[in-house]
Amino acid sequence: MRGIIKEFSGVRVLNQVDFELKTGEVHALLGANGAGKSTLMKILNGIYTLTEGEIYYDGKKVRIHSPRDAYSCGITMIHQELDLVGCRDVSENIYLGRELYKDRAHRILDRAGMRREAQTLLDELEFDLRAEDLVEKLPPAKQQLILIARTVSCNSRVIVMDEPTSSLSHNETKQLFKVIKSLKRKGISIIYISHFLEEIFEVSDRLTVLRNGEKVTTAVTSECSTQQLIQWMIGRESVVQKNIGEPKNDHEMLLECRGLTTLRDCIKNVSFQIRKGEIVGFAGVVGAGRSEIAKMIFGAEKMAAGEIYLDGEKVVIKSPTQAVRHGISMVPEDRKQEGLVLKLNVGANMWLSYLNKLKRGVGLDYKSLNGKAQQMFQHMSIKCEGVEQGIDKLSGGNQQKVAIGKCLLNEPKLLILDQPTRGIDVGAKGEIYRLVTELARDNNTAILYISDELEEIIALCDRIYIVKQGQCVKEIDNHTQQVTKALLLKDMVD
């Protein structure tokens, strides 16, 4: 891949990136959250179309405009998100799009043949799976193995693995590494994306580091050190200006979570606390489980075990509606899918969650509701034509302010902010930083702050929890400890 440039709506996310893969090697692709790793690989697999640049395969220039184009070249990708059909069995998912037929003219599937061949493949890979098992009944770890088996069955010459061990146990990870070594012996090349550096050193031959959409270096893995990789990933360490005020150790405890475990088993035995007026940050790599923990508190993720205490009293939260009644509001990571209703106007989006506070009656007092929305517009400095303007016509920064303002109308005790500054401009970011700081300081609001931008975490948060593989593995006091990006990143990936 030569000189790869990718822009989204005029914003350049990849800038002149070169990447080279040799036959039969495992090449690790590294970078902090948002560095451009997945974007580069989605271009290679035809999911995104490059803006500028060239791709050469076997020395010949190729055009890859779709996943089918990539597949024709012998390139396949195992995505971080599980792309399986849950209501079908293992064999049908392995042969998805390449089904075997008894009678192709009449579209009669050869289910027995697919199950027989799939089981042979699974046995060769030493995967503990049965071809006839229904996928939706299997745990995430075994579903990940199905994707690997599917890719191997395609006779691919290049396999991209994007965080393949994020849901695997230690033993399953070791088994995956055995499969990778076996594929190498067959001359298959693998591009391996992972945040966990111990995996990189164990499985890869060479590595390439991206930072802020640009290539930093390519090196032989065995010649690198952990500290060197972290330095390449974060660049020059800059001093972050903290804006955290006085320690909150004497403030009353608002939220205490004990042993939180999800029904999906992606979060295991998580415990942490947040005091009134305190901003607590969650730092972790993509897929570490930060959002799942937040959604569990908000009632949007089912809890298998654990206890939640608010103001010292145990509460049971089974839905977002119950969370709001308990004084908890959340701005989700994906504001367009989960935080806003794009078909409604700005005013309706603003007061939508406030309806729960109104007395039940025949109709709604739209004048009063729009008046409250207008007050919040002014408080949040939201730039729009008025309450009737469509929310989809606002900029990303103003949409985010509406999503936050909607939560503030409920005057929450606890505000959960998941990636609150993603995809917005510098000016809007500054306004959100100011708002978050004022809420904690003036309203005594407890805030759980999740962000991929480590500078934000260091600048705003009183305490920081490192979330890794579904667990809170470390707590850092930002008032008493010297916190740097390198320190956080080492705890997140090492």
HUVEN-V63564 format. One record per run of one state. SS is the DSSP state (@ for helix, = for strand, . for the rest). FROM is the first residue (numbers start at 0). TO is the last residue. If there is no record, write none. Layout:
SS|FROM|TO + SS|FROM|TO
//
This chain:
.|0|0 + =|1|7 + .|8|9 + =|10|16 + .|17|24 + =|25|29 + .|30|35 + @|36|43 + .|44|50 + =|51|56 + .|57|58 + =|59|61 + .|62|65 + @|66|72 + .|73|73 + =|74|77 + .|78|87 + =|88|88 + @|89|93 + .|94|99 + =|100|102 + .|103|106 + =|107|108 + .|109|109 + @|110|123 + .|124|132 + =|133|133 + @|134|136 + .|137|138 + @|139|152 + .|153|156 + =|157|161 + .|162|168 + @|169|184 + .|185|187 + =|188|192 + .|193|195 + @|196|202 + .|203|204 + =|205|210 + .|211|212 + =|213|219 + @|220|222 + .|223|224 + @|225|233 + .|234|251 + =|252|261 + .|262|268 + =|269|274 + .|275|277 + =|278|282 + .|283|288 + @|289|296 + .|297|301 + =|302|309 + .|310|311 + =|312|314 + .|315|318 + @|319|324 + .|325|326 + =|327|330 + .|331|333 + @|334|338 + .|339|343 + =|344|344 + @|345|356 + .|357|364 + @|365|379 + .|380|388 + =|389|389 + @|390|392 + .|393|394 + @|395|407 + .|408|412 + =|413|417 + .|418|424 + @|425|441 + .|442|444 + =|445|449 + .|450|452 + @|453|459 + .|460|461 + =|462|467 + .|468|469 + =|470|476 + .|477|483 + @|484|492 + .|493|493
//
